[in-house]
Amino acid sequence: MIGDTRHSYAWKQTRLRILERDGYVCQIGWCGGVDLLSLPERERQVDHIVPVAAGGTDDDWNLRVACAKCNTSRQDREFARVSGTNPRWINAA
Ligand SMILES: [Zn+2]
């Protein structure tokens, strides 16, 4: 998914749990593993390892924390892989 568009209570709890599990360190790591506590709140993101668009779920095993920079770069790559030349995410629904 692009951005963090869900704001339900359950998602906030999940997000916090993943941040704490991963120690507030970016798990994608292209940034060298930035300390997310040094970033503004909106740049502390939770990444779906298997994208929602590809059938990924919100289960803990499919989630990891990432900084905004890595997450955005990854989504760009993932999106190219999943969609080929089409500049949109495939809607799994
Ligand atoms: Zn990062």
PDB file of the backbone (N, CA, C, O) and the ligand in Angstrom, with CONECT records:
HET     ZN  A 101       1
ATOM      1  N   MET A   1       0.837  -1.190   0.000  1.00  0.00           N
ATOM      2  CA  MET A   1       0.000   0.000   0.000  1.00  0.00           C
ATOM      3  C   MET A   1       0.871   1.237   0.000  1.00  0.00           C
ATOM      4  O   MET A   1       2.007   1.207   0.473  1.00  0.00           O
ATOM      5  N   ILE A   2       0.366   2.269  -0.503  1.00  0.00           N
ATOM      6  CA  ILE A   2       1.138   3.496  -0.590  1.00  0.00           C
ATOM      7  C   ILE A   2       0.732   4.425   0.564  1.00  0.00           C
ATOM      8  O   ILE A   2      -0.435   4.784   0.720  1.00  0.00           O
ATOM      9  N   GLY A   3       1.714   4.791   1.346  1.00  0.00           N
ATOM     10  CA  GLY A   3       1.426   5.661   2.479  1.00  0.00           C
ATOM     11  C   GLY A   3       0.720   4.898   3.586  1.00  0.00           C
ATOM     12  O   GLY A   3       0.464   3.700   3.468  1.00  0.00           O
ATOM     13  N   ASP A   4       0.418   5.587   4.629  1.00  0.00           N
ATOM     14  CA  ASP A   4      -0.209   4.977   5.796  1.00  0.00           C
ATOM     15  C   ASP A   4      -1.600   5.583   5.898  1.00  0.00           C
ATOM     16  O   ASP A   4      -1.834   6.526   6.653  1.00  0.00           O
ATOM     17  N   THR A   5      -2.511   5.025   5.126  1.00  0.00           N
ATOM     18  CA  THR A   5      -3.810   5.673   4.978  1.00  0.00           C
ATOM     19  C   THR A   5      -4.827   5.179   6.002  1.00  0.00           C
ATOM     20  O   THR A   5      -5.914   5.743   6.131  1.00  0.00           O
ATOM     21  N   ARG A   6      -4.459   4.100   6.744  1.00  0.00           N
ATOM     22  CA  ARG A   6      -5.414   3.586   7.714  1.00  0.00           C
ATOM     23  C   ARG A   6      -5.165   4.206   9.081  1.00  0.00           C
ATOM     24  O   ARG A   6      -4.021   4.342   9.513  1.00  0.00           O
ATOM     25  N   HIS A   7      -6.209   4.567   9.734  1.00  0.00           N
ATOM     26  CA  HIS A   7      -6.047   5.221  11.027  1.00  0.00           C
ATOM     27  C   HIS A   7      -6.914   4.585  12.094  1.00  0.00           C
ATOM     28  O   HIS A   7      -7.255   5.221  13.091  1.00  0.00           O
ATOM     29  N   SER A   8      -7.265   3.346  11.885  1.00  0.00           N
ATOM     30  CA  SER A   8      -8.081   2.670  12.880  1.00  0.00           C
ATOM     31  C   SER A   8      -7.278   2.447  14.155  1.00  0.00           C
ATOM     32  O   SER A   8      -6.047   2.442  14.140  1.00  0.00           O
ATOM     33  N   TYR A   9      -7.986   2.267  15.235  1.00  0.00           N
ATOM     34  CA  TYR A   9      -7.335   2.007  16.510  1.00  0.00           C
ATOM     35  C   TYR A   9      -6.497   0.744  16.428  1.00  0.00           C
ATOM     36  O   TYR A   9      -5.369   0.707  16.919  1.00  0.00           O
ATOM     37  N   ALA A  10      -7.049  -0.291  15.808  1.00  0.00           N
ATOM     38  CA  ALA A  10      -6.333  -1.569  15.705  1.00  0.00           C
ATOM     39  C   ALA A  10      -5.025  -1.408  14.946  1.00  0.00           C
ATOM     40  O   ALA A  10      -3.997  -1.971  15.324  1.00  0.00           O
ATOM     41  N   TRP A  11      -5.077  -0.636  13.875  1.00  0.00           N
ATOM     42  CA  TRP A  11      -3.849  -0.444  13.090  1.00  0.00           C
ATOM     43  C   TRP A  11      -2.814   0.329  13.885  1.00  0.00           C
ATOM     44  O   TRP A  11      -1.624   0.020  13.823  1.00  0.00           O
ATOM     45  N   LYS A  12      -3.254   1.330  14.629  1.00  0.00           N
ATOM     46  CA  LYS A  12      -2.308   2.089  15.457  1.00  0.00           C
ATOM     47  C   LYS A  12      -1.616   1.181  16.471  1.00  0.00           C
ATOM     48  O   LYS A  12      -0.418   1.302  16.728  1.00  0.00           O
ATOM     49  N   GLN A  13      -2.397   0.276  17.033  1.00  0.00           N
ATOM     50  CA  GLN A  13      -1.823  -0.662  18.004  1.00  0.00           C
ATOM     51  C   GLN A  13      -0.824  -1.594  17.322  1.00  0.00           C
ATOM     52  O   GLN A  13       0.250  -1.873  17.855  1.00  0.00           O
ATOM     53  N   THR A  14      -1.194  -2.062  16.151  1.00  0.00           N
ATOM     54  CA  THR A  14      -0.305  -2.950  15.398  1.00  0.00           C
ATOM     55  C   THR A  14       0.998  -2.231  15.069  1.00  0.00           C
ATOM     56  O   THR A  14       2.095  -2.764  15.239  1.00  0.00           O
ATOM     57  N   ARG A  15       0.837  -1.017  14.600  1.00  0.00           N
ATOM     58  CA  ARG A  15       1.993  -0.224  14.186  1.00  0.00           C
ATOM     59  C   ARG A  15       2.969  -0.032  15.361  1.00  0.00           C
ATOM     60  O   ARG A  15       4.182  -0.188  15.219  1.00  0.00           O
ATOM     61  N   LEU A  16       2.408   0.301  16.492  1.00  0.00           N
ATOM     62  CA  LEU A  16       3.230   0.516  17.676  1.00  0.00           C
ATOM     63  C   LEU A  16       3.935  -0.779  18.084  1.00  0.00           C
ATOM     64  O   LEU A  16       5.102  -0.778  18.478  1.00  0.00           O
ATOM     65  N   ARG A  17       3.194  -1.877  17.978  1.00  0.00           N
ATOM     66  CA  ARG A  17       3.774  -3.167  18.362  1.00  0.00           C
ATOM     67  C   ARG A  17       4.949  -3.521  17.447  1.00  0.00           C
ATOM     68  O   ARG A  17       5.970  -4.029  17.911  1.00  0.00           O
ATOM     69  N   ILE A  18       4.806  -3.256  16.169  1.00  0.00           N
ATOM     70  CA  ILE A  18       5.869  -3.583  15.217  1.00  0.00           C
ATOM     71  C   ILE A  18       7.074  -2.655  15.436  1.00  0.00           C
ATOM     72  O   ILE A  18       8.224  -3.091  15.379  1.00  0.00           O
ATOM     73  N   LEU A  19       6.795  -1.396  15.680  1.00  0.00           N
ATOM     74  CA  LEU A  19       7.883  -0.445  15.957  1.00  0.00           C
ATOM     75  C   LEU A  19       8.701  -0.907  17.164  1.00  0.00           C
ATOM     76  O   LEU A  19       9.931  -0.862  17.156  1.00  0.00           O
ATOM     77  N   GLU A  20       7.994  -1.348  18.189  1.00  0.00           N
ATOM     78  CA  GLU A  20       8.697  -1.775  19.402  1.00  0.00           C
ATOM     79  C   GLU A  20       9.416  -3.102  19.170  1.00  0.00           C
ATOM     80  O   GLU A  20      10.540  -3.299  19.633  1.00  0.00           O
ATOM     81  N   ARG A  21       8.756  -4.005  18.451  1.00  0.00           N
ATOM     82  CA  ARG A  21       9.391  -5.293  18.162  1.00  0.00           C
ATOM     83  C   ARG A  21      10.710  -5.095  17.424  1.00  0.00           C
ATOM     84  O   ARG A  21      11.710  -5.748  17.722  1.00  0.00           O
ATOM     85  N   ASP A  22      10.693  -4.175  16.449  1.00  0.00           N
ATOM     86  CA  ASP A  22      11.870  -3.972  15.611  1.00  0.00           C
ATOM     87  C   ASP A  22      12.825  -2.923  16.187  1.00  0.00           C
ATOM     88  O   ASP A  22      13.808  -2.551  15.546  1.00  0.00           O
ATOM     89  N   GLY A  23      12.535  -2.461  17.372  1.00  0.00           N
ATOM     90  CA  GLY A  23      13.453  -1.566  18.064  1.00  0.00           C
ATOM     91  C   GLY A  23      13.610  -0.197  17.422  1.00  0.00           C
ATOM     92  O   GLY A  23      14.631   0.467  17.599  1.00  0.00           O
ATOM     93  N   TYR A  24      12.587   0.225  16.671  1.00  0.00           N
ATOM     94  CA  TYR A  24      12.617   1.550  16.034  1.00  0.00           C
ATOM     95  C   TYR A  24      13.826   1.720  15.120  1.00  0.00           C
ATOM     96  O   TYR A  24      14.371   2.815  14.982  1.00  0.00           O
ATOM     97  N   VAL A  25      14.238   0.594  14.487  1.00  0.00           N
ATOM     98  CA  VAL A  25      15.332   0.641  13.519  1.00  0.00           C
ATOM     99  C   VAL A  25      14.779   0.229  12.163  1.00  0.00           C
ATOM    100  O   VAL A  25      14.121  -0.804  12.045  1.00  0.00           O
ATOM    101  N   CYS A  26      15.042   1.027  11.151  1.00  0.00           N
ATOM    102  CA  CYS A  26      14.559   0.722   9.805  1.00  0.00           C
ATOM    103  C   CYS A  26      15.019  -0.672   9.389  1.00  0.00           C
ATOM    104  O   CYS A  26      16.210  -0.979   9.434  1.00  0.00           O
ATOM    105  N   GLN A  27      14.068  -1.513   8.985  1.00  0.00           N
ATOM    106  CA  GLN A  27      14.375  -2.909   8.657  1.00  0.00           C
ATOM    107  C   GLN A  27      14.643  -3.120   7.167  1.00  0.00           C
ATOM    108  O   GLN A  27      15.111  -4.189   6.772  1.00  0.00           O
ATOM    109  N   ILE A  28      14.360  -2.140   6.354  1.00  0.00           N
ATOM    110  CA  ILE A  28      14.708  -2.274   4.939  1.00  0.00           C
ATOM    111  C   ILE A  28      16.205  -2.029   4.800  1.00  0.00           C
ATOM    112  O   ILE A  28      16.905  -2.779   4.119  1.00  0.00           O
ATOM    113  N   GLY A  29      16.689  -0.978   5.448  1.00  0.00           N
ATOM    114  CA  GLY A  29      18.119  -0.836   5.651  1.00  0.00           C
ATOM    115  C   GLY A  29      18.916  -0.145   4.561  1.00  0.00           C
ATOM    116  O   GLY A  29      20.137  -0.032   4.678  1.00  0.00           O
ATOM    117  N   TRP A  30      18.274   0.314   3.519  1.00  0.00           N
ATOM    118  CA  TRP A  30      19.033   1.029   2.482  1.00  0.00           C
ATOM    119  C   TRP A  30      19.608   2.325   3.042  1.00  0.00           C
ATOM    120  O   TRP A  30      20.563   2.882   2.501  1.00  0.00           O
ATOM    121  N   CYS A  31      19.022   2.784   4.113  1.00  0.00           N
ATOM    122  CA  CYS A  31      19.493   3.995   4.784  1.00  0.00           C
ATOM    123  C   CYS A  31      20.630   3.679   5.756  1.00  0.00           C
ATOM    124  O   CYS A  31      21.212   4.586   6.351  1.00  0.00           O
ATOM    125  N   GLY A  32      20.942   2.394   5.915  1.00  0.00           N
ATOM    126  CA  GLY A  32      21.951   2.003   6.888  1.00  0.00           C
ATOM    127  C   GLY A  32      21.352   1.708   8.249  1.00  0.00           C
ATOM    128  O   GLY A  32      22.077   1.559   9.232  1.00  0.00           O
ATOM    129  N   GLY A  33      20.029   1.622   8.310  1.00  0.00           N
ATOM    130  CA  GLY A  33      19.364   1.281   9.561  1.00  0.00           C
ATOM    131  C   GLY A  33      19.187   2.494  10.463  1.00  0.00           C
ATOM    132  O   GLY A  33      19.692   2.537  11.585  1.00  0.00           O
ATOM    133  N   VAL A  34      18.477   3.453   9.959  1.00  0.00           N
ATOM    134  CA  VAL A  34      18.281   4.702  10.697  1.00  0.00           C
ATOM    135  C   VAL A  34      17.470   4.473  11.979  1.00  0.00           C
ATOM    136  O   VAL A  34      16.603   3.601  12.032  1.00  0.00           O
ATOM    137  N   ASP A  35      17.762   5.259  12.990  1.00  0.00           N
ATOM    138  CA  ASP A  35      16.999   5.246  14.236  1.00  0.00           C
ATOM    139  C   ASP A  35      15.711   6.031  14.002  1.00  0.00           C
ATOM    140  O   ASP A  35      15.730   7.250  13.831  1.00  0.00           O
ATOM    141  N   LEU A  36      14.598   5.309  13.998  1.00  0.00           N
ATOM    142  CA  LEU A  36      13.330   5.965  13.659  1.00  0.00           C
ATOM    143  C   LEU A  36      12.903   6.992  14.702  1.00  0.00           C
ATOM    144  O   LEU A  36      12.114   7.890  14.408  1.00  0.00           O
ATOM    145  N   LEU A  37      13.415   6.861  15.895  1.00  0.00           N
ATOM    146  CA  LEU A  37      13.062   7.834  16.933  1.00  0.00           C
ATOM    147  C   LEU A  37      13.654   9.206  16.621  1.00  0.00           C
ATOM    148  O   LEU A  37      13.228  10.221  17.172  1.00  0.00           O
ATOM    149  N   SER A  38      14.652   9.217  15.721  1.00  0.00           N
ATOM    150  CA  SER A  38      15.255  10.502  15.344  1.00  0.00           C
ATOM    151  C   SER A  38      14.469  11.158  14.207  1.00  0.00           C
ATOM    152  O   SER A  38      14.756  12.288  13.814  1.00  0.00           O
ATOM    153  N   LEU A  39      13.478  10.438  13.685  1.00  0.00           N
ATOM    154  CA  LEU A  39      12.686  10.968  12.568  1.00  0.00           C
ATOM    155  C   LEU A  39      11.330  11.450  13.063  1.00  0.00           C
ATOM    156  O   LEU A  39      10.850  11.020  14.112  1.00  0.00           O
ATOM    157  N   PRO A  40      10.716  12.352  12.293  1.00  0.00           N
ATOM    158  CA  PRO A  40       9.351  12.758  12.641  1.00  0.00           C
ATOM    159  C   PRO A  40       8.400  11.566  12.566  1.00  0.00           C
ATOM    160  O   PRO A  40       8.627  10.624  11.807  1.00  0.00           O
ATOM    161  N   GLU A  41       7.351  11.619  13.353  1.00  0.00           N
ATOM    162  CA  GLU A  41       6.367  10.545  13.438  1.00  0.00           C
ATOM    163  C   GLU A  41       5.918  10.027  12.062  1.00  0.00           C
ATOM    164  O   GLU A  41       5.842   8.816  11.851  1.00  0.00           O
ATOM    165  N   ARG A  42       5.629  10.925  11.144  1.00  0.00           N
ATOM    166  CA  ARG A  42       5.086  10.493   9.853  1.00  0.00           C
ATOM    167  C   ARG A  42       6.109   9.748   9.002  1.00  0.00           C
ATOM    168  O   ARG A  42       5.748   9.099   8.021  1.00  0.00           O
ATOM    169  N   GLU A  43       7.388   9.841   9.377  1.00  0.00           N
ATOM    170  CA  GLU A  43       8.413   9.116   8.610  1.00  0.00           C
ATOM    171  C   GLU A  43       8.751   7.765   9.226  1.00  0.00           C
ATOM    172  O   GLU A  43       9.605   7.035   8.724  1.00  0.00           O
ATOM    173  N   ARG A  44       8.067   7.444  10.320  1.00  0.00           N
ATOM    174  CA  ARG A  44       8.214   6.107  10.908  1.00  0.00           C
ATOM    175  C   ARG A  44       7.105   5.260  10.328  1.00  0.00           C
ATOM    176  O   ARG A  44       5.943   5.406  10.707  1.00  0.00           O
ATOM    177  N   GLN A  45       7.454   4.383   9.417  1.00  0.00           N
ATOM    178  CA  GLN A  45       6.411   3.670   8.697  1.00  0.00           C
ATOM    179  C   GLN A  45       6.501   2.175   8.919  1.00  0.00           C
ATOM    180  O   GLN A  45       7.546   1.636   9.283  1.00  0.00           O
ATOM    181  N   VAL A  46       5.375   1.524   8.689  1.00  0.00           N
ATOM    182  CA  VAL A  46       5.335   0.070   8.760  1.00  0.00           C
ATOM    183  C   VAL A  46       5.148  -0.448   7.342  1.00  0.00           C
ATOM    184  O   VAL A  46       4.197  -0.095   6.644  1.00  0.00           O
ATOM    185  N   ASP A  47       6.080  -1.290   6.943  1.00  0.00           N
ATOM    186  CA  ASP A  47       6.106  -1.813   5.578  1.00  0.00           C
ATOM    187  C   ASP A  47       5.502  -3.212   5.551  1.00  0.00           C
ATOM    188  O   ASP A  47       5.746  -4.022   6.446  1.00  0.00           O
ATOM    189  N   HIS A  48       4.715  -3.486   4.521  1.00  0.00           N
ATOM    190  CA  HIS A  48       4.236  -4.848   4.290  1.00  0.00           C
ATOM    191  C   HIS A  48       5.290  -5.591   3.471  1.00  0.00           C
ATOM    192  O   HIS A  48       5.614  -5.184   2.356  1.00  0.00           O
ATOM    193  N   ILE A  49       5.821  -6.673   4.022  1.00  0.00           N
ATOM    194  CA  ILE A  49       6.862  -7.429   3.316  1.00  0.00           C
ATOM    195  C   ILE A  49       6.273  -8.009   2.030  1.00  0.00           C
ATOM    196  O   ILE A  49       6.853  -7.857   0.954  1.00  0.00           O
ATOM    197  N   VAL A  50       5.138  -8.664   2.141  1.00  0.00           N
ATOM    198  CA  VAL A  50       4.348  -9.019   0.959  1.00  0.00           C
ATOM    199  C   VAL A  50       3.301  -7.922   0.806  1.00  0.00           C
ATOM    200  O   VAL A  50       2.421  -7.802   1.659  1.00  0.00           O
ATOM    201  N   PRO A  51       3.367  -7.127  -0.242  1.00  0.00           N
ATOM    202  CA  PRO A  51       2.456  -5.986  -0.368  1.00  0.00           C
ATOM    203  C   PRO A  51       1.000  -6.399  -0.317  1.00  0.00           C
ATOM    204  O   PRO A  51       0.623  -7.475  -0.780  1.00  0.00           O
ATOM    205  N   VAL A  52       0.198  -5.533   0.249  1.00  0.00           N
ATOM    206  CA  VAL A  52      -1.241  -5.784   0.307  1.00  0.00           C
ATOM    207  C   VAL A  52      -1.779  -6.049  -1.103  1.00  0.00           C
ATOM    208  O   VAL A  52      -2.648  -6.897  -1.302  1.00  0.00           O
ATOM    209  N   ALA A  53      -1.253  -5.320  -2.054  1.00  0.00           N
ATOM    210  CA  ALA A  53      -1.703  -5.469  -3.451  1.00  0.00           C
ATOM    211  C   ALA A  53      -1.387  -6.853  -3.997  1.00  0.00           C
ATOM    212  O   ALA A  53      -1.999  -7.298  -4.969  1.00  0.00           O
ATOM    213  N   ALA A  54      -0.435  -7.530  -3.374  1.00  0.00           N
ATOM    214  CA  ALA A  54      -0.064  -8.873  -3.831  1.00  0.00           C
ATOM    215  C   ALA A  54      -0.624  -9.936  -2.893  1.00  0.00           C
ATOM    216  O   ALA A  54      -0.215 -11.096  -2.942  1.00  0.00           O
ATOM    217  N   GLY A  55      -1.552  -9.540  -2.048  1.00  0.00           N
ATOM    218  CA  GLY A  55      -2.213 -10.501  -1.175  1.00  0.00           C
ATOM    219  C   GLY A  55      -1.655 -10.557   0.232  1.00  0.00           C
ATOM    220  O   GLY A  55      -2.040 -11.420   1.020  1.00  0.00           O
ATOM    221  N   GLY A  56      -0.745  -9.638   0.557  1.00  0.00           N
ATOM    222  CA  GLY A  56      -0.156  -9.612   1.894  1.00  0.00           C
ATOM    223  C   GLY A  56      -1.190  -9.202   2.944  1.00  0.00           C
ATOM    224  O   GLY A  56      -2.188  -8.551   2.635  1.00  0.00           O
ATOM    225  N   THR A  57      -0.931  -9.593   4.173  1.00  0.00           N
ATOM    226  CA  THR A  57      -1.860  -9.333   5.262  1.00  0.00           C
ATOM    227  C   THR A  57      -1.243  -8.377   6.285  1.00  0.00           C
ATOM    228  O   THR A  57      -0.085  -7.978   6.166  1.00  0.00           O
ATOM    229  N   ASP A  58      -2.034  -8.026   7.277  1.00  0.00           N
ATOM    230  CA  ASP A  58      -1.556  -7.181   8.376  1.00  0.00           C
ATOM    231  C   ASP A  58      -1.037  -8.008   9.546  1.00  0.00           C
ATOM    232  O   ASP A  58      -0.904  -7.497  10.658  1.00  0.00           O
ATOM    233  N   ASP A  59      -0.744  -9.273   9.305  1.00  0.00           N
ATOM    234  CA  ASP A  59      -0.181 -10.084  10.380  1.00  0.00           C
ATOM    235  C   ASP A  59       1.237  -9.624  10.708  1.00  0.00           C
ATOM    236  O   ASP A  59       1.955  -9.113   9.849  1.00  0.00           O
ATOM    237  N   ASP A  60       1.619  -9.814  11.956  1.00  0.00           N
ATOM    238  CA  ASP A  60       2.918  -9.321  12.400  1.00  0.00           C
ATOM    239  C   ASP A  60       4.080  -9.824  11.535  1.00  0.00           C
ATOM    240  O   ASP A  60       5.020  -9.081  11.251  1.00  0.00           O
ATOM    241  N   TRP A  61       4.006 -11.089  11.122  1.00  0.00           N
ATOM    242  CA  TRP A  61       5.125 -11.654  10.351  1.00  0.00           C
ATOM    243  C   TRP A  61       5.280 -10.970   9.004  1.00  0.00           C
ATOM    244  O   TRP A  61       6.346 -11.032   8.393  1.00  0.00           O
ATOM    245  N   ASN A  62       4.236 -10.325   8.544  1.00  0.00           N
ATOM    246  CA  ASN A  62       4.307  -9.654   7.238  1.00  0.00           C
ATOM    247  C   ASN A  62       4.626  -8.171   7.372  1.00  0.00           C
ATOM    248  O   ASN A  62       4.628  -7.444   6.379  1.00  0.00           O
ATOM    249  N   LEU A  63       4.892  -7.726   8.577  1.00  0.00           N
ATOM    250  CA  LEU A  63       5.127  -6.302   8.809  1.00  0.00           C
ATOM    251  C   LEU A  63       6.526  -6.059   9.349  1.00  0.00           C
ATOM    252  O   LEU A  63       7.080  -6.883  10.076  1.00  0.00           O
ATOM    253  N   ARG A  64       7.080  -4.932   8.986  1.00  0.00           N
ATOM    254  CA  ARG A  64       8.364  -4.506   9.539  1.00  0.00           C
ATOM    255  C   ARG A  64       8.400  -2.989   9.475  1.00  0.00           C
ATOM    256  O   ARG A  64       7.706  -2.372   8.666  1.00  0.00           O
ATOM    257  N   VAL A  65       9.211  -2.398  10.330  1.00  0.00           N
ATOM    258  CA  VAL A  65       9.266  -0.946  10.333  1.00  0.00           C
ATOM    259  C   VAL A  65      10.289  -0.465   9.307  1.00  0.00           C
ATOM    260  O   VAL A  65      11.262  -1.152   8.999  1.00  0.00           O
ATOM    261  N   ALA A  66      10.042   0.720   8.796  1.00  0.00           N
ATOM    262  CA  ALA A  66      10.931   1.292   7.792  1.00  0.00           C
ATOM    263  C   ALA A  66      10.843   2.809   7.865  1.00  0.00           C
ATOM    264  O   ALA A  66       9.827   3.371   8.273  1.00  0.00           O
ATOM    265  N   CYS A  67      11.923   3.456   7.464  1.00  0.00           N
ATOM    266  CA  CYS A  67      11.873   4.908   7.350  1.00  0.00           C
ATOM    267  C   CYS A  67      11.139   5.256   6.050  1.00  0.00           C
ATOM    268  O   CYS A  67      11.032   4.421   5.152  1.00  0.00           O
ATOM    269  N   ALA A  68      10.652   6.452   5.959  1.00  0.00           N
ATOM    270  CA  ALA A  68       9.865   6.871   4.793  1.00  0.00           C
ATOM    271  C   ALA A  68      10.672   6.746   3.508  1.00  0.00           C
ATOM    272  O   ALA A  68      10.136   6.383   2.462  1.00  0.00           O
ATOM    273  N   LYS A  69      11.963   7.049   3.594  1.00  0.00           N
ATOM    274  CA  LYS A  69      12.800   7.046   2.397  1.00  0.00           C
ATOM    275  C   LYS A  69      12.920   5.636   1.818  1.00  0.00           C
ATOM    276  O   LYS A  69      12.736   5.430   0.618  1.00  0.00           O
ATOM    277  N   CYS A  70      13.230   4.669   2.686  1.00  0.00           N
ATOM    278  CA  CYS A  70      13.356   3.282   2.214  1.00  0.00           C
ATOM    279  C   CYS A  70      12.007   2.746   1.766  1.00  0.00           C
ATOM    280  O   CYS A  70      11.913   2.066   0.744  1.00  0.00           O
ATOM    281  N   ASN A  71      10.980   3.044   2.515  1.00  0.00           N
ATOM    282  CA  ASN A  71       9.659   2.506   2.207  1.00  0.00           C
ATOM    283  C   ASN A  71       9.184   2.995   0.839  1.00  0.00           C
ATOM    284  O   ASN A  71       8.629   2.229   0.051  1.00  0.00           O
ATOM    285  N   THR A  72       9.406   4.260   0.574  1.00  0.00           N
ATOM    286  CA  THR A  72       8.998   4.825  -0.708  1.00  0.00           C
ATOM    287  C   THR A  72       9.802   4.207  -1.849  1.00  0.00           C
ATOM    288  O   THR A  72       9.239   3.871  -2.891  1.00  0.00           O
ATOM    289  N   SER A  73      11.103   4.056  -1.663  1.00  0.00           N
ATOM    290  CA  SER A  73      11.944   3.452  -2.694  1.00  0.00           C
ATOM    291  C   SER A  73      11.512   2.025  -2.962  1.00  0.00           C
ATOM    292  O   SER A  73      11.449   1.582  -4.108  1.00  0.00           O
ATOM    293  N   ARG A  74      11.218   1.318  -1.893  1.00  0.00           N
ATOM    294  CA  ARG A  74      10.816  -0.075  -2.036  1.00  0.00           C
ATOM    295  C   ARG A  74       9.483  -0.177  -2.767  1.00  0.00           C
ATOM    296  O   ARG A  74       9.308  -1.038  -3.629  1.00  0.00           O
ATOM    297  N   GLN A  75       8.560   0.685  -2.428  1.00  0.00           N
ATOM    298  CA  GLN A  75       7.258   0.639  -3.085  1.00  0.00           C
ATOM    299  C   GLN A  75       7.397   0.922  -4.573  1.00  0.00           C
ATOM    300  O   GLN A  75       6.700   0.325  -5.393  1.00  0.00           O
ATOM    301  N   ASP A  76       8.293   1.827  -4.916  1.00  0.00           N
ATOM    302  CA  ASP A  76       8.509   2.128  -6.329  1.00  0.00           C
ATOM    303  C   ASP A  76       9.016   0.891  -7.068  1.00  0.00           C
ATOM    304  O   ASP A  76       8.570   0.591  -8.176  1.00  0.00           O
ATOM    305  N   ARG A  77       9.953   0.179  -6.440  1.00  0.00           N
ATOM    306  CA  ARG A  77      10.503  -1.023  -7.071  1.00  0.00           C
ATOM    307  C   ARG A  77       9.471  -2.129  -7.127  1.00  0.00           C
ATOM    308  O   ARG A  77       9.310  -2.806  -8.143  1.00  0.00           O
ATOM    309  N   GLU A  78       8.777  -2.298  -6.017  1.00  0.00           N
ATOM    310  CA  GLU A  78       7.805  -3.377  -5.915  1.00  0.00           C
ATOM    311  C   GLU A  78       6.695  -3.173  -6.941  1.00  0.00           C
ATOM    312  O   GLU A  78       6.228  -4.108  -7.590  1.00  0.00           O
ATOM    313  N   PHE A  79       6.307  -1.952  -7.054  1.00  0.00           N
ATOM    314  CA  PHE A  79       5.242  -1.593  -7.951  1.00  0.00           C
ATOM    315  C   PHE A  79       5.646  -1.844  -9.393  1.00  0.00           C
ATOM    316  O   PHE A  79       4.823  -2.263 -10.207  1.00  0.00           O
ATOM    317  N   ALA A  80       6.885  -1.595  -9.708  1.00  0.00           N
ATOM    318  CA  ALA A  80       7.364  -1.881 -11.062  1.00  0.00           C
ATOM    319  C   ALA A  80       7.366  -3.389 -11.305  1.00  0.00           C
ATOM    320  O   ALA A  80       7.041  -3.853 -12.399  1.00  0.00           O
ATOM    321  N   ARG A  81       7.737  -4.151 -10.269  1.00  0.00           N
ATOM    322  CA  ARG A  81       7.800  -5.597 -10.400  1.00  0.00           C
ATOM    323  C   ARG A  81       6.399  -6.197 -10.546  1.00  0.00           C
ATOM    324  O   ARG A  81       6.162  -7.064 -11.387  1.00  0.00           O
ATOM    325  N   VAL A  82       5.488  -5.719  -9.715  1.00  0.00           N
ATOM    326  CA  VAL A  82       4.148  -6.299  -9.702  1.00  0.00           C
ATOM    327  C   VAL A  82       3.359  -5.896 -10.941  1.00  0.00           C
ATOM    328  O   VAL A  82       2.616  -6.696 -11.509  1.00  0.00           O
ATOM    329  N   SER A  83       3.530  -4.673 -11.341  1.00  0.00           N
ATOM    330  CA  SER A  83       2.643  -4.151 -12.377  1.00  0.00           C
ATOM    331  C   SER A  83       3.284  -4.083 -13.756  1.00  0.00           C
ATOM    332  O   SER A  83       2.617  -3.741 -14.733  1.00  0.00           O
ATOM    333  N   GLY A  84       4.562  -4.401 -13.843  1.00  0.00           N
ATOM    334  CA  GLY A  84       5.229  -4.293 -15.139  1.00  0.00           C
ATOM    335  C   GLY A  84       5.316  -2.836 -15.551  1.00  0.00           C
ATOM    336  O   GLY A  84       5.876  -2.013 -14.827  1.00  0.00           O
ATOM    337  N   THR A  85       4.775  -2.523 -16.687  1.00  0.00           N
ATOM    338  CA  THR A  85       4.892  -1.161 -17.183  1.00  0.00           C
ATOM    339  C   THR A  85       3.765  -0.257 -16.696  1.00  0.00           C
ATOM    340  O   THR A  85       3.807   0.960 -16.875  1.00  0.00           O
ATOM    341  N   ASN A  86       2.758  -0.871 -16.078  1.00  0.00           N
ATOM    342  CA  ASN A  86       1.612  -0.092 -15.642  1.00  0.00           C
ATOM    343  C   ASN A  86       1.946   0.697 -14.373  1.00  0.00           C
ATOM    344  O   ASN A  86       2.264   0.097 -13.346  1.00  0.00           O
ATOM    345  N   PRO A  87       1.881   1.995 -14.426  1.00  0.00           N
ATOM    346  CA  PRO A  87       2.278   2.783 -13.253  1.00  0.00           C
ATOM    347  C   PRO A  87       1.207   2.859 -12.164  1.00  0.00           C
ATOM    348  O   PRO A  87       0.972   3.928 -11.601  1.00  0.00           O
ATOM    349  N   ARG A  88       0.575   1.761 -11.873  1.00  0.00           N
ATOM    350  CA  ARG A  88      -0.383   1.703 -10.771  1.00  0.00           C
ATOM    351  C   ARG A  88      -0.246   0.361 -10.089  1.00  0.00           C
ATOM    352  O   ARG A  88       0.158  -0.635 -10.689  1.00  0.00           O
ATOM    353  N   TRP A  89      -0.593   0.366  -8.825  1.00  0.00           N
ATOM    354  CA  TRP A  89      -0.625  -0.905  -8.106  1.00  0.00           C
ATOM    355  C   TRP A  89      -1.803  -1.723  -8.615  1.00  0.00           C
ATOM    356  O   TRP A  89      -2.874  -1.198  -8.922  1.00  0.00           O
ATOM    357  N   ILE A  90      -1.567  -3.024  -8.693  1.00  0.00           N
ATOM    358  CA  ILE A  90      -2.680  -3.922  -9.012  1.00  0.00           C
ATOM    359  C   ILE A  90      -3.596  -3.971  -7.805  1.00  0.00           C
ATOM    360  O   ILE A  90      -3.152  -4.151  -6.671  1.00  0.00           O
ATOM    361  N   ASN A  91      -4.854  -3.812  -8.065  1.00  0.00           N
ATOM    362  CA  ASN A  91      -5.827  -3.877  -6.969  1.00  0.00           C
ATOM    363  C   ASN A  91      -6.234  -5.324  -6.730  1.00  0.00           C
ATOM    364  O   ASN A  91      -6.945  -5.930  -7.531  1.00  0.00           O
ATOM    365  N   ALA A  92      -5.766  -5.858  -5.612  1.00  0.00           N
ATOM    366  CA  ALA A  92      -6.005  -7.272  -5.311  1.00  0.00           C
ATOM    367  C   ALA A  92      -7.481  -7.546  -5.038  1.00  0.00           C
ATOM    368  O   ALA A  92      -7.947  -8.676  -5.178  1.00  0.00           O
ATOM    369  N   ALA A  93      -8.194  -6.530  -4.655  1.00  0.00           N
ATOM    370  CA  ALA A  93      -9.616  -6.702  -4.393  1.00  0.00           C
ATOM    371  C   ALA A  93     -10.345  -6.667  -5.732  1.00  0.00           C
ATOM    372  O   ALA A  93     -11.569  -6.793  -5.772  1.00  0.00           O
TER     373      ALA A  93
HETATM  374 ZN    ZN A 101      15.533   3.184   5.967  1.00  0.00          ZN2+
END
